[in-house]
């Protein structure tokens, strides 16, 4: 892809996490940014992929599709890794693993997008979890733009990218916003989880690129 295309894809995909960052820093309300910037950005990305599939050589479409699929797979792996810590007490593992409320932020995401404070509603749960997965997918697309489809040689970039994202978030108001105690256990588990995300993203994207043409 041409450099301007890669930059455009990266920036458009980054509007997903920008929803949350803007809310935390007081730059814009998450609800308004989601509806007026993030959703239209997703439509632009979809249109770019569709146009490339219809009238281009299909490479841009394929790179974006592989990145998105890799991001989705990485998010699933990321959440599965964290399950024993979330349910440590319920599963009787709290004598071995620290019990951490790692999923409590998702309904709060939903409440912010809905413009309210009730994170216990079904709507907040559904929208919050959907937003969580949108972040994972968008990170996959951002990674795709970074490596420009060089999945085989540059897949370790996914690990650096994922860990870098987590380190960056720890330096934002994220912990304070959601009442998270930044303990040694929390940092260790979240860094390990993001390493899992990065490895899954890199290897899944590489495997998808080897198997078939998606677009």
C-alpha positions as a Markdown table, in Angstrom:
| # | Residue | x | y | z |
|---|---|---|---|---|
| 1 | Unk | 0.0 | 0.0 | 0.0 |
| 2 | Unk | 1.1 | 3.6 | -0.5 |
| 3 | Unk | 2.2 | 5.5 | 2.6 |
| 4 | Unk | -0.9 | 7.9 | 2.5 |
| 5 | Unk | -3.2 | 4.9 | 2.5 |
| 6 | Unk | -1.4 | 3.2 | 5.4 |
| 7 | Unk | -1.6 | 6.5 | 7.4 |
| 8 | Unk | -5.3 | 6.9 | 6.6 |
| 9 | Unk | -6.1 | 3.3 | 7.6 |
| 10 | Unk | -4.1 | 3.6 | 10.9 |
| 11 | Unk | -5.8 | 6.9 | 11.8 |
| 12 | Unk | -9.3 | 5.8 | 10.9 |
| 13 | Unk | -8.9 | 2.6 | 12.9 |
| 14 | Unk | -7.4 | 4.5 | 15.9 |
| 15 | Unk | -10.7 | 6.4 | 16.3 |
| 16 | Unk | -11.9 | 3.4 | 18.3 |
| 17 | Unk | -9.5 | 3.9 | 21.2 |
| 18 | Unk | -9.7 | 7.7 | 20.7 |
| 19 | Unk | -13.4 | 7.4 | 21.9 |
| 20 | Unk | -12.2 | 6.3 | 25.3 |
| 21 | Unk | -9.0 | 8.5 | 25.5 |
| 22 | Unk | -11.1 | 11.6 | 24.7 |
| 23 | Unk | -13.6 | 10.8 | 27.4 |
| 24 | Unk | -10.9 | 10.2 | 30.0 |
| 25 | Unk | -9.0 | 13.4 | 29.2 |
| 26 | Unk | -12.2 | 15.5 | 28.9 |
| 27 | Unk | -11.6 | 16.3 | 25.3 |
| 28 | Unk | -15.0 | 15.0 | 24.1 |
| 29 | Unk | -17.8 | 12.9 | 25.3 |
| 30 | Unk | -17.5 | 9.2 | 24.4 |
| 31 | Unk | -21.1 | 9.1 | 23.1 |
| 32 | Unk | -20.7 | 11.9 | 20.7 |
| 33 | Unk | -17.3 | 10.9 | 19.4 |
| 34 | Unk | -18.5 | 7.3 | 18.9 |
| 35 | Unk | -21.5 | 8.4 | 16.8 |
| 36 | Unk | -20.0 | 11.2 | 14.9 |
| 37 | Unk | -16.4 | 10.1 | 14.4 |
| 38 | Unk | -15.8 | 6.4 | 15.1 |
| 39 | Unk | -18.9 | 4.9 | 13.3 |
| 40 | Unk | -18.3 | 7.1 | 10.2 |
| 41 | Unk | -14.6 | 6.1 | 10.3 |
| 42 | Unk | -15.6 | 2.4 | 10.2 |
| 43 | Unk | -17.8 | 3.2 | 7.2 |
| 44 | Unk | -14.9 | 4.8 | 5.4 |
| 45 | Unk | -12.6 | 1.9 | 6.1 |
| 46 | Unk | -15.3 | -0.5 | 4.8 |
| 47 | Unk | -15.8 | 1.7 | 1.7 |
| 48 | Unk | -12.0 | 1.7 | 1.1 |
| 49 | Unk | -11.9 | -2.1 | 1.3 |
| 50 | Unk | -14.9 | -2.5 | -1.0 |
| 51 | Unk | -13.6 | -0.1 | -3.6 |
| 52 | Unk | -10.2 | -1.8 | -3.7 |
| 53 | Unk | -12.0 | -5.2 | -4.0 |
| 54 | Unk | -14.1 | -3.9 | -6.9 |
| 55 | Unk | -11.7 | -1.8 | -8.9 |
| 56 | Unk | -8.3 | -2.2 | -7.4 |
| 57 | Unk | -5.9 | -5.2 | -7.1 |
| 58 | Unk | -7.5 | -6.3 | -3.8 |
| 59 | Unk | -4.3 | -6.0 | -1.7 |
| 60 | Unk | -5.6 | -3.2 | 0.5 |
| 61 | Unk | -8.8 | -5.1 | 1.1 |
| 62 | Unk | -6.9 | -8.3 | 2.0 |
| 63 | Unk | -4.4 | -6.5 | 4.3 |
| 64 | Unk | -7.3 | -4.9 | 6.2 |
| 65 | Unk | -9.3 | -8.1 | 6.4 |
| 66 | Unk | -6.4 | -10.1 | 7.7 |
| 67 | Unk | -5.6 | -7.5 | 10.3 |
| 68 | Unk | -9.3 | -7.3 | 11.4 |
| 69 | Unk | -9.6 | -11.1 | 11.7 |
| 70 | Unk | -6.3 | -11.3 | 13.5 |
| 71 | Unk | -7.4 | -8.6 | 15.9 |
| 72 | Unk | -10.6 | -10.4 | 16.6 |
| 73 | Unk | -8.8 | -13.7 | 17.3 |
| 74 | Unk | -6.3 | -11.9 | 19.5 |
| 75 | Unk | -9.1 | -10.3 | 21.5 |
| 76 | Unk | -10.6 | -13.7 | 22.2 |
| 77 | Unk | -7.2 | -15.1 | 23.2 |
| 78 | Unk | -6.6 | -12.1 | 25.4 |
| 79 | Unk | -9.9 | -12.5 | 27.2 |
| 80 | Unk | -9.5 | -16.3 | 27.6 |
| 81 | Unk | -6.1 | -15.8 | 29.2 |
| 82 | Unk | -7.7 | -13.4 | 31.8 |
| 83 | Unk | -10.6 | -15.7 | 32.7 |
| 84 | Unk | -8.8 | -17.6 | 35.5 |
| 85 | Unk | -7.9 | -14.2 | 37.2 |
| 86 | Unk | -11.4 | -12.8 | 36.8 |
| 87 | Unk | -13.0 | -16.0 | 38.2 |
| 88 | Unk | -10.2 | -17.0 | 40.6 |
| 89 | Unk | -12.4 | -16.9 | 43.7 |
| 90 | Unk | -15.4 | -18.7 | 42.0 |
| 91 | Unk | -13.1 | -21.4 | 40.6 |
| 92 | Unk | -11.2 | -21.9 | 43.8 |
| 93 | Unk | -8.0 | -20.5 | 42.3 |
| 94 | Unk | -7.5 | -17.5 | 44.5 |
| 95 | Unk | -4.9 | -19.4 | 46.6 |
| 96 | Unk | -2.7 | -19.6 | 43.5 |
| 97 | Unk | -3.8 | -16.7 | 41.3 |
| 98 | Unk | -4.7 | -13.1 | 42.2 |
| 99 | Unk | -8.4 | -12.3 | 41.8 |
| 100 | Unk | -8.7 | -9.3 | 39.5 |
| 101 | Unk | -11.8 | -7.5 | 38.3 |
| 102 | Unk | -10.5 | -7.3 | 34.7 |
| 103 | Unk | -13.9 | -7.3 | 33.0 |
| 104 | Unk | -15.6 | -4.7 | 35.1 |
| 105 | Unk | -14.7 | -1.8 | 32.8 |
| 106 | Unk | -16.7 | -3.1 | 29.8 |
| 107 | Unk | -20.2 | -2.2 | 31.0 |
| 108 | Unk | -18.8 | 1.2 | 32.0 |
| 109 | Unk | -17.7 | 1.6 | 28.4 |
| 110 | Unk | -21.3 | 0.9 | 27.4 |
| 111 | Unk | -22.7 | 3.4 | 29.9 |
| 112 | Unk | -20.4 | 6.1 | 28.6 |
| 113 | Unk | -21.4 | 5.4 | 25.0 |
| 114 | Unk | -25.1 | 5.5 | 26.0 |
| 115 | Unk | -24.5 | 8.8 | 27.8 |
| 116 | Unk | -25.5 | 7.5 | 31.2 |
| 117 | Unk | -24.1 | 6.1 | 34.4 |
| 118 | Unk | -25.9 | 2.8 | 34.7 |
| 119 | Unk | -23.3 | 0.1 | 33.8 |
| 120 | Unk | -25.6 | -2.7 | 35.1 |
| 121 | Unk | -28.1 | -2.5 | 32.3 |
| 122 | Unk | -28.2 | -5.1 | 29.5 |
| 123 | Unk | -27.7 | -2.4 | 26.9 |
| 124 | Unk | -24.6 | -1.2 | 28.7 |
| 125 | Unk | -23.2 | -4.7 | 28.9 |
| 126 | Unk | -23.9 | -5.5 | 25.2 |
| 127 | Unk | -22.5 | -2.1 | 23.9 |
| 128 | Unk | -19.6 | -2.2 | 26.3 |
| 129 | Unk | -18.5 | -5.7 | 25.2 |
| 130 | Unk | -19.0 | -4.8 | 21.6 |
| 131 | Unk | -16.8 | -1.7 | 22.0 |
| 132 | Unk | -14.2 | -3.9 | 23.7 |
| 133 | Unk | -14.1 | -6.2 | 20.6 |
| 134 | Unk | -14.1 | -3.2 | 18.3 |
| 135 | Unk | -10.9 | -2.0 | 19.9 |
| 136 | Unk | -9.3 | -5.4 | 19.4 |
| 137 | Unk | -10.3 | -5.4 | 15.7 |
| 138 | Unk | -9.2 | -1.9 | 15.2 |
| 139 | Unk | -5.8 | -2.7 | 16.8 |
| 140 | Unk | -5.5 | -5.5 | 14.3 |
| 141 | Unk | -6.2 | -3.1 | 11.4 |
| 142 | Unk | -3.7 | -0.6 | 12.9 |
| 143 | Unk | -1.1 | -3.4 | 13.0 |
| 144 | Unk | -1.8 | -4.3 | 9.4 |
| 145 | Unk | -1.1 | -0.7 | 8.4 |
| 146 | Unk | 2.1 | -0.7 | 10.4 |
| 147 | Unk | 3.6 | -3.8 | 8.8 |
| 148 | Unk | 2.0 | -3.2 | 5.3 |
| 149 | Unk | 1.0 | -6.8 | 5.0 |
| 150 | Unk | 4.5 | -8.2 | 5.6 |
| 151 | Unk | 3.0 | -10.8 | 7.9 |
| 152 | Unk | 5.7 | -13.4 | 7.7 |
| 153 | Unk | 8.8 | -11.4 | 8.5 |
| 154 | Unk | 7.4 | -8.6 | 10.7 |
| 155 | Unk | 4.9 | -10.5 | 12.9 |
| 156 | Unk | 6.9 | -9.8 | 16.1 |
| 157 | Unk | 5.9 | -6.2 | 15.6 |
| 158 | Unk | 2.5 | -7.2 | 16.9 |
| 159 | Unk | 3.9 | -8.1 | 20.3 |
| 160 | Unk | 5.8 | -4.8 | 20.6 |
| 161 | Unk | 2.6 | -2.9 | 19.5 |
| 162 | Unk | 0.3 | -4.7 | 22.0 |
| 163 | Unk | 2.6 | -4.3 | 24.9 |
| 164 | Unk | 3.3 | -0.7 | 24.0 |
| 165 | Unk | -0.5 | 0.0 | 24.0 |
| 166 | Unk | -0.8 | -1.4 | 27.5 |
| 167 | Unk | 2.2 | 0.6 | 28.8 |
| 168 | Unk | 0.7 | 3.7 | 27.2 |
| 169 | Unk | -2.7 | 3.1 | 28.8 |
| 170 | Unk | -1.2 | 2.7 | 32.3 |
| 171 | Unk | 0.2 | 6.2 | 31.9 |
| 172 | Unk | -3.3 | 7.7 | 31.1 |
| 173 | Unk | -6.1 | 8.4 | 33.5 |
| 174 | Unk | -7.5 | 4.9 | 32.7 |
| 175 | Unk | -6.9 | 3.3 | 36.1 |
| 176 | Unk | -8.2 | 6.3 | 38.1 |
| 177 | Unk | -11.2 | 6.6 | 35.8 |
| 178 | Unk | -12.4 | 3.1 | 36.4 |
| 179 | Unk | -11.2 | 2.7 | 40.0 |
| 180 | Unk | -8.4 | 0.2 | 39.2 |
| 181 | Unk | -5.7 | -0.3 | 41.8 |
| 182 | Unk | -2.4 | -0.5 | 39.9 |
| 183 | Unk | -0.7 | -3.2 | 41.9 |
| 184 | Unk | 2.3 | -5.3 | 40.8 |
| 185 | Unk | -0.1 | -8.3 | 40.2 |
| 186 | Unk | -2.4 | -6.1 | 38.0 |
| 187 | Unk | 0.5 | -4.8 | 35.9 |
| 188 | Unk | 2.1 | -8.3 | 35.5 |
| 189 | Unk | -1.2 | -9.9 | 34.5 |
| 190 | Unk | -2.2 | -7.1 | 32.0 |
| 191 | Unk | 1.3 | -7.1 | 30.4 |
| 192 | Unk | 1.1 | -10.9 | 30.1 |
| 193 | Unk | -2.4 | -10.7 | 28.6 |
| 194 | Unk | -1.2 | -8.1 | 26.1 |
| 195 | Unk | 1.7 | -10.3 | 25.2 |
| 196 | Unk | -0.8 | -13.0 | 24.5 |
| 197 | Unk | -2.8 | -10.6 | 22.4 |
| 198 | Unk | 0.3 | -9.6 | 20.4 |
| 199 | Unk | 1.5 | -13.2 | 19.8 |
| 200 | Unk | -2.0 | -14.3 | 18.7 |
| 201 | Unk | -2.4 | -11.3 | 16.4 |
| 202 | Unk | 1.0 | -11.8 | 14.8 |
| 203 | Unk | 0.7 | -15.6 | 14.3 |
| 204 | Unk | -3.0 | -15.6 | 13.3 |
| 205 | Unk | -2.4 | -12.9 | 10.7 |
| 206 | Unk | 0.6 | -14.8 | 9.4 |
| 207 | Unk | -1.4 | -18.1 | 9.2 |
| 208 | Unk | -4.3 | -16.3 | 7.4 |
| 209 | Unk | -2.0 | -14.8 | 4.9 |
| 210 | Unk | -0.5 | -18.2 | 4.0 |
| 211 | Unk | -3.8 | -20.0 | 3.6 |
| 212 | Unk | -6.0 | -18.1 | 1.2 |
| 213 | Unk | -6.9 | -14.8 | -0.4 |
| 214 | Unk | -9.7 | -13.2 | 1.6 |
| 215 | Unk | -10.8 | -10.4 | -0.7 |
